């Protein structure tokens, strides 16, 4: 039954490598990957989320905005969770506050 047991297990470790160095290197690689993952993905997304929350909290009546769906309009009324947008003369649409994607410069919507 010796053909089932690999001969590599019985081989002596390399002369320069110690078991402590191998375990340290195998521990550092995942830690390094987590640090890179944090700085490339998690941190920028959290920063973007914080800026969007600031934008939503700073909305005022009369601001010209664009929603995530591409609807452009002027803020007619603000609620805790919803915003009433006037998208044309006499046409108003109620959208959720987080659906507001960007605030446009004043005068962008001259048609309204």
N, C-alpha and C positions, 0 to 999 in steps of 0.2 A: 504494500500500500504506500510505499515511499514515492510513487509517481504522482500522488495527489498533493504532496507537500512540496512547495517551491524551494529550490536551493538558494534563492536570493535571501530568504529569511535567515539562513545560517551564515551568510557572509558577514565579515567583520565591517564595522563602520569605517568610513574614509579617515585618513590620518589627520586631516586638518579640521574636520567638522566635529563639533561636540553636540550632544543631544540638547544642551541648553540653548545653543545658537540656533539650531533648527526650530525649536519650539518658539523662540522669540521671533524669528522671521515669519513663521506661520501665523503668529498673533498680530504682527505689525501690518501685514498686507490687508486684512479686512478692516483694521482701524483706519489705515490710509484711504481705503476705498470709501468708507463712511464719511471721512472728512471731505473728500472730493465731492461726494454726492451732496453733502450739506451745502457747500459753497456754490455748486453749480445749479442745484435744483431747488432746495428748500428755502434758502435765504432769499434769492430773488423773488420767488413766488410770495413769500410772506411780506416782502417790501411792497410788491405790487398790490397785494390785498389791502395793506394798510393805506396806501395812497388812494385806492378806490373808495375805501370807507370814508376817508377825509373828504373826497369829492362829493359823495352822497350826503354827508352831514352838512356841507357848505351850500347846498342848493337853496336858492331863494326864488320867490315869485318873480317872474319876468325873465329868468335865465333861459337861454336857448340851448337845447340839449339834443343829443342823438341817443337812441336806445340801442340795445344789443341787436334788436331786430331790424335796425336801419331806419326807424321812424324818427324824423326830425320835427321838433315842435318847441313851443314856448311854454314854460311852466305857468299854469293858470292857478293851481292850488296845490298845497302840500299837506300831506297827512303823515302819520307816524310810519306807515308801511307803504303808502301809495302816493303817486304823483299824478295830478291831472294835467295832461298836455293838450294844448290847443294846436292841432296840426293844420287847420285851415280855419277860415272865418266861420265861426259857429260850430265847428267840429272839434269835439274834445274826446280824448282817450285816456282811460285810467290805466297806468302801468305801475308795477312794483318799483320801489326805489332802487333796489340793486340792479334793475334792468337798464338804468341810465348808464351809458358807457362813457360819454364825454360831454363837457360843457363847451359850447361853441362861443366864439367871440361875438360881442354885441353887434347886431346888424347883419349877421349871416343869413338870417331868414327874413328877407325884406318883403316876401309875399304875404306873410300873415297879417 
